[in-house]
Amino acid sequence: MMDRLYRHWVYGGFLAGILLLVLTPVLAAQWTLAMLAVFLQLPVYMIHQYEEHDANRFADFVNTVIGGGREVLSAPAVFVINIPGVWGVNALSIWLAATLSLGYGLIGVYLTLVNAIVHIAQAVRMRRYNPGLLTAIVLFVPLAVWSLFTIHGTGDATLFHHLLGLGLAVLLHALIVAYVLSRHGRAQLVSASEAS
């Protein structure tokens, strides 16, 4: 069962993202614009994940480009990165923004913004498309910029909230890179030992 979830989570997420967007006018009827901005990070991210992970595109891309054909990003790792690492972090951001301070909503906003920057920087550096690039440009950049200004404009977002959101987003992305590079290093060692 877990193997099916590891390999097919993105389709449920995509459909859930569309459903959440359809229900947004009902759910958000009494919310402030800033709370709406916090909430929208989750369903928009779910739609982005479809472009990124449909048919295992992102893992195949990483395994080909970085792994040289070896698996450095597995289906279980992609699942953990995206379910607790994206959905869970966004859920926490929404809860904290709703119960403690709207400033905590910047956690989800910076997660979206940093992911967009990573996709765009990688495309520029490699001079090629990477899975998730189109929605990062078309959805993430405008949503994240609008959300930053909207949430900051409430006066609830302090320097602490900005640093926390940015720091967590950078940390999560750095952990993904570290994981992939460590798997790549191990794969190279195995290949070298098999060759000798």
N, C-alpha and C positions, 0 to 999 in steps of 0.2 A: 504493500500500500504506500509506504513512504517513497518508494522509487517513483511511483506514478505522480505523487505530489511534487517531488523534486523536478520532474520533467514537464509537468503540465500546469503548475501554479499560475503561470502568466496569463492563461486564458480565463481562469476564474477572476483574476485580478483585473483584467481588461474589462470584463463584463461588469464587475462590481464598481469599477471606476465610472463607467457610463451610467450605471444605476444611481450612484451617489450624485453625479452631476444632474441627472434628471430630477432627483429628489431635493436638490439644493434649494430651490425656491420655497419648498415647504419646510425643510429643516431649518433654513436660515432666515425665516420670515421675521424673527424677533432679534436677530443678531446685528451687531454693529458691522460696518464695512470692514473693520480691522479683523474681527473674528471670522468673517467670511473669507478674508485673505488667508488666514491661518488654515482654515478647513480645506480650501481649494488645493493646497499643496498635495494632499493625499490622492484624490481622484485624478488629478492631472498627472501625478507621478505614475499612477497605475496605467494610464494610457501611454505614457512614455515607455514604460516597461514592455508593452506589447511590441513596439517598434524595435526595442533593444533585444528582447529575449525570445521572440517568436521563432520557432524552429531551431532553438538553441544558438541563435545568431551570435550573441555576444561571446559566449564561451568558445564557440568555434573560431571566432575572430581572434580572441586572446590566445587560444591554443595554437593557432596557425602563426600569428604575427610574433608573439612573445615566446611561445613554447616550441616553435619550429616543428609543429606537428605532434608534440607530446602534450598530454593533458596536464596543464598547470592550473586550470580553473574547472573544477568538477561541477556536476549538477547539484549535489548537496551543498557545496560552497555557494553557488549562485542563489540557492534557496535561502540559506542563512543570511547572506548579504541583503537580500531583497525583502524577506518577510520580517524578521525582527529588526534588521538593519535599516530598512526604509519604512515599511508599514508601521513597525513598532515605534520607531523614533518619531514618525509623524503623529501617531496616536498619542504618544506621550506629550508631544508639543501641543497638540489640540487640548488635551486634558489640562495641562499646566496653564495654558493661555486662558482657558475657560474658568479655572478655579483659583489661580494665584495671581497672575499678571499677564496681560497681553504680550508683554515683552518676551515671554517664553515661546511665543509663537514664532519668533525668529529662528528657533532651532530648525523647524521644518523649512522655513524660507531659505536659510543659508544652505541646507542640504540640497535643495533644488538648484540654487544659484551655483554652488560649487560643482555640482554634477554637470551643469550646463557648461561651465568654464572648462572642465576636464574634457568633455566631448569636443568642444570647439578647439581647444589647444591641441588635442591629439590629432584632429583633422588637419589643422594648419601644419603641424610638425611633420605628419606623415604624407600630407598632400593627397588625402583620400578620405572617403566616407568611412565612418565607423557606426556600428549599430546603435541607434538612439540619437544620432546627430540631428536629424530633421526636427524631431519633437523638442530636443534641447534648445534649438534656435527659435522655432516657431511658438512653442508653448512655455518653456521654462524661463527664458530670458525676460519676456514681457511680464509674465506672472510674478517672477521673483522681484524684479525692479519695482513694479507697482506695489507689491506686498511690503517691500522694505519701506517705501515712502509712506504707505498707508498706516502701517503699524507704528513706525517711528513718529508719525504725526500725531498719534494719540497722547504722546508724552509718557506712556507707560514703558517704553523701550529705553532702557538706560545703556550706558557703555558696557556694563556687565552683561546685559542680555545680548548685545551685538557680539561681544567677545566670546560668550558661551556658545552662541549659535554658530559663529564662524569656526571656532575652535573644534567643536564636536564634528562639524561637517568635514573639516580638513582631516581630523583624526580618523574618522570612518573611512575616508578615501585613501588615506595613507596606510591604514591597516589592510585594505584590499590589495594595494600595490605590494606591500611587504609580503602578504600571503602568496601572491602570484610569483614574486621574485624568489621566495624561499622554495616554492615547489619547482620553479625553473632550475634553481641551483641543484636541488636534489636530483632532478631528472638528468641534468648534465653529468653529475657524479655517477649515476647508475649507468649511463651510456658509456662513459669513459672506462668504468670497471668492466663492462661487458666487452668492450673493444680490446682490452688488454689480456 
